[in-house]
Amino acid sequence: MAEAALFERENELRLIMDATPALISYINTDFRYLRVNATYEHWFNISADQIAGKKAQDIIGKEAW
């Protein structure tokens, strides 16, 4: 029951993130990506799977960082 509720919340979060026309990402304390939204994928023309685990400055560029 708790797993199903968690899965449902995860799906809701994904829908909200992907519907937002702003760049949204979650990074860890090492500044590595944990999650990005669809806008992030479109903006940088790279899939979320390719972004996950990479350092933020490697994706957005040193100038933007």
N, CA, C and O atoms as a Maestro MAE file, in Angstrom:
{
 s_m_m2io_version
 :::
 2.0.0
}

f_m_ct {
 s_m_title
 :::
 protein
 m_atom[260] {
  # First column is atom index #
  i_m_mmod_type
  r_m_x_coord
  r_m_y_coord
  r_m_z_coord
  i_m_residue_number
  s_m_chain_name
  s_m_pdb_residue_name
  s_m_pdb_atom_name
  i_m_atomic_number
  :::
  1 25 0.823 -1.194 0.000 1 A "MET " " N  " 7
  2 3 0.000 0.000 0.000 1 A "MET " " CA " 6
  3 2 0.866 1.256 0.000 1 A "MET " " C  " 6
  4 15 0.621 2.173 -0.784 1 A "MET " " O  " 8
  5 25 1.872 1.310 0.867 2 A "ALA " " N  " 7
  6 3 2.745 2.481 0.926 2 A "ALA " " CA " 6
  7 2 3.543 2.633 -0.356 2 A "ALA " " C  " 6
  8 15 3.779 3.753 -0.808 2 A "ALA " " O  " 8
  9 25 3.967 1.510 -0.953 3 A "GLU " " N  " 7
  10 3 4.713 1.566 -2.211 3 A "GLU " " CA " 6
  11 2 3.858 2.134 -3.325 3 A "GLU " " C  " 6
  12 15 4.339 2.921 -4.140 3 A "GLU " " O  " 8
  13 25 2.604 1.745 -3.367 4 A "ALA " " N  " 7
  14 3 1.694 2.244 -4.394 4 A "ALA " " CA " 6
  15 2 1.486 3.740 -4.251 4 A "ALA " " C  " 6
  16 15 1.457 4.461 -5.249 4 A "ALA " " O  " 8
  17 25 1.341 4.212 -3.025 5 A "ALA " " N  " 7
  18 3 1.167 5.640 -2.783 5 A "ALA " " CA " 6
  19 2 2.414 6.411 -3.194 5 A "ALA " " C  " 6
  20 15 2.318 7.485 -3.787 5 A "ALA " " O  " 8
  21 25 3.578 5.866 -2.879 6 A "LEU " " N  " 7
  22 3 4.830 6.506 -3.258 6 A "LEU " " CA " 6
  23 2 4.973 6.563 -4.771 6 A "LEU " " C  " 6
  24 15 5.389 7.585 -5.317 6 A "LEU " " O  " 8
  25 25 4.637 5.490 -5.442 7 A "PHE " " N  " 7
  26 3 4.694 5.435 -6.900 7 A "PHE " " CA " 6
  27 2 3.749 6.468 -7.511 7 A "PHE " " C  " 6
  28 15 4.100 7.138 -8.483 7 A "PHE " " O  " 8
  29 25 2.559 6.595 -6.945 8 A "GLU " " N  " 7
  30 3 1.582 7.568 -7.438 8 A "GLU " " CA " 6
  31 2 2.099 9.000 -7.262 8 A "GLU " " C  " 6
  32 15 1.949 9.825 -8.164 8 A "GLU " " O  " 8
  33 25 2.696 9.295 -6.127 9 A "ARG " " N  " 7
  34 3 3.254 10.633 -5.874 9 A "ARG " " CA " 6
  35 2 4.404 10.937 -6.829 9 A "ARG " " C  " 6
  36 15 4.542 12.056 -7.324 9 A "ARG " " O  " 8
  37 25 5.223 9.921 -7.075 10 A "GLU " " N  " 7
  38 3 6.337 10.072 -8.018 10 A "GLU " " CA " 6
  39 2 5.816 10.424 -9.409 10 A "GLU " " C  " 6
  40 15 6.359 11.303 -10.078 10 A "GLU " " O  " 8
  41 25 4.772 9.742 -9.836 11 A "ASN " " N  " 7
  42 3 4.174 10.032 -11.142 11 A "ASN " " CA " 6
  43 2 3.582 11.435 -11.186 11 A "ASN " " C  " 6
  44 15 3.722 12.135 -12.189 11 A "ASN " " O  " 8
  45 25 2.923 11.851 -10.111 12 A "GLU " " N  " 7
  46 3 2.367 13.200 -10.048 12 A "GLU " " CA " 6
  47 2 3.473 14.249 -10.132 12 A "GLU " " C  " 6
  48 15 3.341 15.240 -10.850 12 A "GLU " " O  " 8
  49 25 4.547 14.033 -9.408 13 A "LEU " " N  " 7
  50 3 5.676 14.961 -9.446 13 A "LEU " " CA " 6
  51 2 6.242 15.059 -10.851 13 A "LEU " " C  " 6
  52 15 6.522 16.158 -11.332 13 A "LEU " " O  " 8
  53 25 6.411 13.933 -11.510 14 A "ARG " " N  " 7
  54 3 6.934 13.919 -12.883 14 A "ARG " " CA " 6
  55 2 6.017 14.697 -13.815 14 A "ARG " " C  " 6
  56 15 6.496 15.479 -14.637 14 A "ARG " " O  " 8
  57 25 4.708 14.497 -13.702 15 A "LEU " " N  " 7
  58 3 3.751 15.224 -14.549 15 A "LEU " " CA " 6
  59 2 3.841 16.732 -14.324 15 A "LEU " " C  " 6
  60 15 3.839 17.507 -15.280 15 A "LEU " " O  " 8
  61 25 3.918 17.139 -13.074 16 A "ILE " " N  " 7
  62 3 4.010 18.568 -12.757 16 A "ILE " " CA " 6
  63 2 5.316 19.147 -13.287 16 A "ILE " " C  " 6
  64 15 5.326 20.214 -13.901 16 A "ILE " " O  " 8
  65 25 6.414 18.440 -13.048 17 A "MET " " N  " 7
  66 3 7.714 18.931 -13.515 17 A "MET " " CA " 6
  67 2 7.732 19.063 -15.034 17 A "MET " " C  " 6
  68 15 8.180 20.079 -15.567 17 A "MET " " O  " 8
  69 25 7.245 18.037 -15.732 18 A "ASP " " N  " 7
  70 3 7.298 18.048 -17.192 18 A "ASP " " CA " 6
  71 2 6.342 19.048 -17.814 18 A "ASP " " C  " 6
  72 15 6.569 19.495 -18.938 18 A "ASP " " O  " 8
  73 25 5.280 19.409 -17.112 19 A "ALA " " N  " 7
  74 3 4.321 20.388 -17.631 19 A "ALA " " CA " 6
  75 2 4.802 21.826 -17.418 19 A "ALA " " C  " 6
  76 15 4.245 22.758 -17.998 19 A "ALA " " O  " 8
  77 25 5.808 22.003 -16.611 20 A "THR " " N  " 7
  78 3 6.309 23.331 -16.292 20 A "THR " " CA " 6
  79 2 7.269 23.796 -17.386 20 A "THR " " C  " 6
  80 15 8.217 23.082 -17.713 20 A "THR " " O  " 8
  81 25 7.040 24.981 -17.957 21 A "PRO " " N  " 7
  82 3 7.901 25.458 -19.044 21 A "PRO " " CA " 6
  83 2 9.209 26.095 -18.574 21 A "PRO " " C  " 6
  84 15 9.835 26.858 -19.310 21 A "PRO " " O  " 8
  85 25 9.612 25.783 -17.362 22 A "ALA " " N  " 7
  86 3 10.874 26.290 -16.820 22 A "ALA " " CA " 6
  87 2 11.839 25.122 -16.652 22 A "ALA " " C  " 6
  88 15 11.423 23.967 -16.563 22 A "ALA " " O  " 8
  89 25 13.121 25.433 -16.609 23 A "LEU " " N  " 7
  90 3 14.127 24.403 -16.381 23 A "LEU " " CA " 6
  91 2 14.097 24.005 -14.910 23 A "LEU " " C  " 6
  92 15 14.312 24.840 -14.032 23 A "LEU " " O  " 8
  93 25 13.830 22.724 -14.642 24 A "ILE " " N  " 7
  94 3 13.795 22.218 -13.276 24 A "ILE " " CA " 6
  95 2 14.744 21.038 -13.179 24 A "ILE " " C  " 6
  96 15 14.702 20.119 -13.996 24 A "ILE " " O  " 8
  97 25 15.597 21.078 -12.170 25 A "SER " " N  " 7
  98 3 16.485 19.940 -11.942 25 A "SER " " CA " 6
  99 2 16.691 19.764 -10.450 25 A "SER " " C  " 6
  100 15 16.589 20.710 -9.669 25 A "SER " " O  " 8
  101 25 16.983 18.533 -10.080 26 A "TYR " " N  " 7
  102 3 17.381 18.202 -8.716 26 A "TYR " " CA " 6
  103 2 18.815 17.709 -8.800 26 A "TYR " " C  " 6
  104 15 19.139 16.829 -9.598 26 A "TYR " " O  " 8
  105 25 19.669 18.288 -7.968 27 A "ILE " " N  " 7
  106 3 21.063 17.857 -7.936 27 A "ILE " " CA " 6
  107 2 21.441 17.485 -6.509 27 A "ILE " " C  " 6
  108 15 20.814 17.938 -5.552 27 A "ILE " " O  " 8
  109 25 22.470 16.658 -6.378 28 A "ASN " " N  " 7
  110 3 22.900 16.261 -5.041 28 A "ASN " " CA " 6
  111 2 23.972 17.221 -4.517 28 A "ASN " " C  " 6
  112 15 24.254 18.237 -5.152 28 A "ASN " " O  " 8
  113 25 24.556 16.914 -3.391 29 A "THR " " N  " 7
  114 3 25.530 17.816 -2.772 29 A "THR " " CA " 6
  115 2 26.843 17.891 -3.540 29 A "THR " " C  " 6
  116 15 27.655 18.781 -3.291 29 A "THR " " O  " 8
  117 25 27.059 16.963 -4.474 30 A "ASP " " N  " 7
  118 3 28.230 17.017 -5.353 30 A "ASP " " CA " 6
  119 2 27.901 17.725 -6.657 30 A "ASP " " C  " 6
  120 15 28.710 17.726 -7.585 30 A "ASP " " O  " 8
  121 25 26.720 18.328 -6.734 31 A "PHE " " N  " 7
  122 3 26.215 19.035 -7.917 31 A "PHE " " CA " 6
  123 2 26.057 18.107 -9.116 31 A "PHE " " C  " 6
  124 15 26.257 18.516 -10.260 31 A "PHE " " O  " 8
  125 25 25.698 16.861 -8.845 32 A "ARG " " N  " 7
  126 3 25.396 15.904 -9.903 32 A "ARG " " CA " 6
  127 2 23.876 15.760 -10.013 32 A "ARG " " C  " 6
  128 15 23.161 15.727 -9.012 32 A "ARG " " O  " 8
  129 25 23.412 15.675 -11.247 33 A "TYR " " N  " 7
  130 3 21.978 15.597 -11.497 33 A "TYR " " CA " 6
  131 2 21.366 14.302 -10.994 33 A "TYR " " C  " 6
  132 15 21.906 13.216 -11.204 33 A "TYR " " O  " 8
  133 25 20.238 14.436 -10.331 34 A "LEU " " N  " 7
  134 3 19.417 13.299 -9.936 34 A "LEU " " CA " 6
  135 2 18.198 13.189 -10.841 34 A "LEU " " C  " 6
  136 15 17.743 12.087 -11.147 34 A "LEU " " O  " 8
  137 25 17.670 14.333 -11.267 35 A "ARG " " N  " 7
  138 3 16.457 14.376 -12.080 35 A "ARG " " CA " 6
  139 2 16.369 15.716 -12.800 35 A "ARG " " C  " 6
  140 15 16.784 16.745 -12.267 35 A "ARG " " O  " 8
  141 25 15.828 15.696 -14.008 36 A "VAL " " N  " 7
  142 3 15.535 16.921 -14.748 36 A "VAL " " CA " 6
  143 2 14.162 16.777 -15.394 36 A "VAL " " C  " 6
  144 15 13.664 15.665 -15.572 36 A "VAL " " O  " 8
  145 25 13.562 17.900 -15.740 37 A "ASN " " N  " 7
  146 3 12.253 17.846 -16.388 37 A "ASN " " CA " 6
  147 2 12.404 17.836 -17.914 37 A "ASN " " C  " 6
  148 15 13.504 17.972 -18.448 37 A "ASN " " O  " 8
  149 25 11.269 17.671 -18.596 38 A "ALA " " N  " 7
  150 3 11.259 17.591 -20.056 38 A "ALA " " CA " 6
  151 2 11.784 18.879 -20.695 38 A "ALA " " C  " 6
  152 15 12.450 18.825 -21.728 38 A "ALA " " O  " 8
  153 25 11.494 20.022 -20.100 39 A "THR " " N  " 7
  154 3 11.993 21.286 -20.641 39 A "THR " " CA " 6
  155 2 13.513 21.292 -20.641 39 A "THR " " C  " 6
  156 15 14.137 21.789 -21.579 39 A "THR " " O  " 8
  157 25 14.091 20.755 -19.618 40 A "TYR " " N  " 7
  158 3 15.557 20.640 -19.517 40 A "TYR " " CA " 6
  159 2 16.089 19.794 -20.672 40 A "TYR " " C  " 6
  160 15 17.080 20.155 -21.306 40 A "TYR " " O  " 8
  161 25 15.430 18.672 -20.941 41 A "GLU " " N  " 7
  162 3 15.847 17.809 -22.044 41 A "GLU " " CA " 6
  163 2 15.773 18.539 -23.382 41 A "GLU " " C  " 6
  164 15 16.693 18.445 -24.195 41 A "GLU " " O  " 8
  165 25 14.682 19.266 -23.609 42 A "HIS " " N  " 7
  166 3 14.504 19.983 -24.878 42 A "HIS " " CA " 6
  167 2 15.490 21.134 -25.002 42 A "HIS " " C  " 6
  168 15 16.057 21.348 -26.073 42 A "HIS " " O  " 8
  169 25 15.700 21.869 -23.935 43 A "TRP " " N  " 7
  170 3 16.582 23.033 -23.948 43 A "TRP " " CA " 6
  171 2 18.020 22.642 -24.306 43 A "TRP " " C  " 6
  172 15 18.668 23.289 -25.129 43 A "TRP " " O  " 8
  173 25 18.500 21.575 -23.674 44 A "PHE " " N  " 7
  174 3 19.886 21.148 -23.888 44 A "PHE " " CA " 6
  175 2 20.011 20.042 -24.932 44 A "PHE " " C  " 6
  176 15 21.116 19.595 -25.238 44 A "PHE " " O  " 8
  177 25 18.866 19.598 -25.483 45 A "ASN " " N  " 7
  178 3 18.834 18.587 -26.542 45 A "ASN " " CA " 6
  179 2 19.582 17.319 -26.133 45 A "ASN " " C  " 6
  180 15 20.393 16.785 -26.890 45 A "ASN " " O  " 8
  181 25 19.293 16.851 -24.921 46 A "ILE " " N  " 7
  182 3 19.914 15.647 -24.371 46 A "ILE " " CA " 6
  183 2 18.900 14.980 -23.449 46 A "ILE " " C  " 6
  184 15 18.153 15.662 -22.747 46 A "ILE " " O  " 8
  185 25 18.871 13.657 -23.449 47 A "SER " " N  " 7
  186 3 17.859 12.951 -22.651 47 A "SER " " CA " 6
  187 2 18.190 12.994 -21.159 47 A "SER " " C  " 6
  188 15 19.339 13.182 -20.757 47 A "SER " " O  " 8
  189 25 17.160 12.816 -20.371 48 A "ALA " " N  " 7
  190 3 17.328 12.804 -18.913 48 A "ALA " " CA " 6
  191 2 18.277 11.688 -18.490 48 A "ALA " " C  " 6
  192 15 19.052 11.854 -17.548 48 A "ALA " " O  " 8
  193 25 18.217 10.562 -19.179 49 A "ASP " " N  " 7
  194 3 19.116 9.449 -18.852 49 A "ASP " " CA " 6
  195 2 20.576 9.817 -19.099 49 A "ASP " " C  " 6
  196 15 21.463 9.366 -18.376 49 A "ASP " " O  " 8
  197 25 20.824 10.631 -20.112 50 A "GLN " " N  " 7
  198 3 22.188 11.065 -20.411 50 A "GLN " " CA " 6
  199 2 22.665 12.148 -19.443 50 A "GLN " " C  " 6
  200 15 23.867 12.309 -19.235 50 A "GLN " " O  " 8
  201 25 21.729 12.889 -18.853 51 A "ILE " " N  " 7
  202 3 22.067 13.958 -17.914 51 A "ILE " " CA " 6
  203 2 22.314 13.399 -16.513 51 A "ILE " " C  " 6
  204 15 23.202 13.868 -15.802 51 A "ILE " " O  " 8
  205 25 21.529 12.401 -16.122 52 A "ALA " " N  " 7
  206 3 21.601 11.840 -14.766 52 A "ALA " " CA " 6
  207 2 23.025 11.421 -14.424 52 A "ALA " " C  " 6
  208 15 23.684 10.708 -15.180 52 A "ALA " " O  " 8
  209 25 23.481 11.887 -13.257 53 A "GLY " " N  " 7
  210 3 24.814 11.539 -12.777 53 A "GLY " " CA " 6
  211 2 25.917 12.480 -13.213 53 A "GLY " " C  " 6
  212 15 27.022 12.446 -12.670 53 A "GLY " " O  " 8
  213 25 25.624 13.320 -14.190 54 A "LYS " " N  " 7
  214 3 26.638 14.267 -14.671 54 A "LYS " " CA " 6
  215 2 26.665 15.495 -13.763 54 A "LYS " " C  " 6
  216 15 25.670 15.823 -13.117 54 A "LYS " " O  " 8
  217 25 27.814 16.169 -13.723 55 A "LYS " " N  " 7
  218 3 27.926 17.407 -12.952 55 A "LYS " " CA " 6
  219 2 27.188 18.527 -13.689 55 A "LYS " " C  " 6
  220 15 27.201 18.590 -14.919 55 A "LYS " " O  " 8
  221 25 26.552 19.399 -12.927 56 A "ALA " " N  " 7
  222 3 25.760 20.484 -13.508 56 A "ALA " " CA " 6
  223 2 26.592 21.341 -14.448 56 A "ALA " " C  " 6
  224 15 26.130 21.689 -15.535 56 A "ALA " " O  " 8
  225 25 27.794 21.683 -14.055 57 A "GLN " " N  " 7
  226 3 28.592 22.571 -14.897 57 A "GLN " " CA " 6
  227 2 28.957 21.913 -16.226 57 A "GLN " " C  " 6
  228 15 29.198 22.614 -17.208 57 A "GLN " " O  " 8
  229 25 29.002 20.586 -16.277 58 A "ASP " " N  " 7
  230 3 29.290 19.889 -17.527 58 A "ASP " " CA " 6
  231 2 28.124 19.972 -18.503 58 A "ASP " " C  " 6
  232 15 28.331 19.905 -19.715 58 A "ASP " " O  " 8
  233 25 26.916 20.115 -18.001 59 A "ILE " " N  " 7
  234 3 25.740 20.212 -18.859 59 A "ILE " " CA " 6
  235 2 25.453 21.663 -19.232 59 A "ILE " " C  " 6
  236 15 25.247 21.969 -20.406 59 A "ILE " " O  " 8
  237 25 25.438 22.551 -18.254 60 A "ILE " " N  " 7
  238 3 25.057 23.940 -18.559 60 A "ILE " " CA " 6
  239 2 26.233 24.790 -19.024 60 A "ILE " " C  " 6
  240 15 26.034 25.887 -19.544 60 A "ILE " " O  " 8
  241 25 27.443 24.302 -18.843 61 A "GLY " " N  " 7
  242 3 28.621 25.044 -19.279 61 A "GLY " " CA " 6
  243 2 29.242 25.828 -18.134 61 A "GLY " " C  " 6
  244 15 28.552 26.265 -17.213 61 A "GLY " " O  " 8
  245 25 30.545 25.997 -18.207 62 A "LYS " " N  " 7
  246 3 31.266 26.690 -17.139 62 A "LYS " " CA " 6
  247 2 30.853 28.154 -17.030 62 A "LYS " " C  " 6
  248 15 30.802 28.703 -15.929 62 A "LYS " " O  " 8
  249 25 30.561 28.784 -18.151 63 A "GLU " " N  " 7
  250 3 30.175 30.204 -18.124 63 A "GLU " " CA " 6
  251 2 28.861 30.402 -17.361 63 A "GLU " " C  " 6
  252 15 28.728 31.332 -16.566 63 A "GLU " " O  " 8
  253 25 27.907 29.525 -17.613 64 A "ALA " " N  " 7
  254 3 26.615 29.623 -16.931 64 A "ALA " " CA " 6
  255 2 26.729 29.215 -15.461 64 A "ALA " " C  " 6
  256 15 26.007 29.733 -14.609 64 A "ALA " " O  " 8
  257 25 27.630 28.297 -15.175 65 A "TRP " " N  " 7
  258 3 27.800 27.824 -13.809 65 A "TRP " " CA " 6
  259 2 28.327 28.929 -12.957 65 A "TRP " " C  " 6
  260 15 28.543 28.737 -11.761 65 A "TRP " " O  " 8
  :::
 }
 m_bond[259] {
  # First column is bond index #
  i_m_from
  i_m_to
  i_m_order
  :::
  1 1 2 1
  2 2 3 1
  3 3 4 2
  4 3 5 1
  5 5 6 1
  6 6 7 1
  7 7 8 2
  8 7 9 1
  9 9 10 1
  10 10 11 1
  11 11 12 2
  12 11 13 1
  13 13 14 1
  14 14 15 1
  15 15 16 2
  16 15 17 1
  17 17 18 1
  18 18 19 1
  19 19 20 2
  20 19 21 1
  21 21 22 1
  22 22 23 1
  23 23 24 2
  24 23 25 1
  25 25 26 1
  26 26 27 1
  27 27 28 2
  28 27 29 1
  29 29 30 1
  30 30 31 1
  31 31 32 2
  32 31 33 1
  33 33 34 1
  34 34 35 1
  35 35 36 2
  36 35 37 1
  37 37 38 1
  38 38 39 1
  39 39 40 2
  40 39 41 1
  41 41 42 1
  42 42 43 1
  43 43 44 2
  44 43 45 1
  45 45 46 1
  46 46 47 1
  47 47 48 2
  48 47 49 1
  49 49 50 1
  50 50 51 1
  51 51 52 2
  52 51 53 1
  53 53 54 1
  54 54 55 1
  55 55 56 2
  56 55 57 1
  57 57 58 1
  58 58 59 1
  59 59 60 2
  60 59 61 1
  61 61 62 1
  62 62 63 1
  63 63 64 2
  64 63 65 1
  65 65 66 1
  66 66 67 1
  67 67 68 2
  68 67 69 1
  69 69 70 1
  70 70 71 1
  71 71 72 2
  72 71 73 1
  73 73 74 1
  74 74 75 1
  75 75 76 2
  76 75 77 1
  77 77 78 1
  78 78 79 1
  79 79 80 2
  80 79 81 1
  81 81 82 1
  82 82 83 1
  83 83 84 2
  84 83 85 1
  85 85 86 1
  86 86 87 1
  87 87 88 2
  88 87 89 1
  89 89 90 1
  90 90 91 1
  91 91 92 2
  92 91 93 1
  93 93 94 1
  94 94 95 1
  95 95 96 2
  96 95 97 1
  97 97 98 1
  98 98 99 1
  99 99 100 2
  100 99 101 1
  101 101 102 1
  102 102 103 1
  103 103 104 2
  104 103 105 1
  105 105 106 1
  106 106 107 1
  107 107 108 2
  108 107 109 1
  109 109 110 1
  110 110 111 1
  111 111 112 2
  112 111 113 1
  113 113 114 1
  114 114 115 1
  115 115 116 2
  116 115 117 1
  117 117 118 1
  118 118 119 1
  119 119 120 2
  120 119 121 1
  121 121 122 1
  122 122 123 1
  123 123 124 2
  124 123 125 1
  125 125 126 1
  126 126 127 1
  127 127 128 2
  128 127 129 1
  129 129 130 1
  130 130 131 1
  131 131 132 2
  132 131 133 1
  133 133 134 1
  134 134 135 1
  135 135 136 2
  136 135 137 1
  137 137 138 1
  138 138 139 1
  139 139 140 2
  140 139 141 1
  141 141 142 1
  142 142 143 1
  143 143 144 2
  144 143 145 1
  145 145 146 1
  146 146 147 1
  147 147 148 2
  148 147 149 1
  149 149 150 1
  150 150 151 1
  151 151 152 2
  152 151 153 1
  153 153 154 1
  154 154 155 1
  155 155 156 2
  156 155 157 1
  157 157 158 1
  158 158 159 1
  159 159 160 2
  160 159 161 1
  161 161 162 1
  162 162 163 1
  163 163 164 2
  164 163 165 1
  165 165 166 1
  166 166 167 1
  167 167 168 2
  168 167 169 1
  169 169 170 1
  170 170 171 1
  171 171 172 2
  172 171 173 1
  173 173 174 1
  174 174 175 1
  175 175 176 2
  176 175 177 1
  177 177 178 1
  178 178 179 1
  179 179 180 2
  180 179 181 1
  181 181 182 1
  182 182 183 1
  183 183 184 2
  184 183 185 1
  185 185 186 1
  186 186 187 1
  187 187 188 2
  188 187 189 1
  189 189 190 1
  190 190 191 1
  191 191 192 2
  192 191 193 1
  193 193 194 1
  194 194 195 1
  195 195 196 2
  196 195 197 1
  197 197 198 1
  198 198 199 1
  199 199 200 2
  200 199 201 1
  201 201 202 1
  202 202 203 1
  203 203 204 2
  204 203 205 1
  205 205 206 1
  206 206 207 1
  207 207 208 2
  208 207 209 1
  209 209 210 1
  210 210 211 1
  211 211 212 2
  212 211 213 1
  213 213 214 1
  214 214 215 1
  215 215 216 2
  216 215 217 1
  217 217 218 1
  218 218 219 1
  219 219 220 2
  220 219 221 1
  221 221 222 1
  222 222 223 1
  223 223 224 2
  224 223 225 1
  225 225 226 1
  226 226 227 1
  227 227 228 2
  228 227 229 1
  229 229 230 1
  230 230 231 1
  231 231 232 2
  232 231 233 1
  233 233 234 1
  234 234 235 1
  235 235 236 2
  236 235 237 1
  237 237 238 1
  238 238 239 1
  239 239 240 2
  240 239 241 1
  241 241 242 1
  242 242 243 1
  243 243 244 2
  244 243 245 1
  245 245 246 1
  246 246 247 1
  247 247 248 2
  248 247 249 1
  249 249 250 1
  250 250 251 1
  251 251 252 2
  252 251 253 1
  253 253 254 1
  254 254 255 1
  255 255 256 2
  256 255 257 1
  257 257 258 1
  258 258 259 1
  259 259 260 2
  :::
 }
}
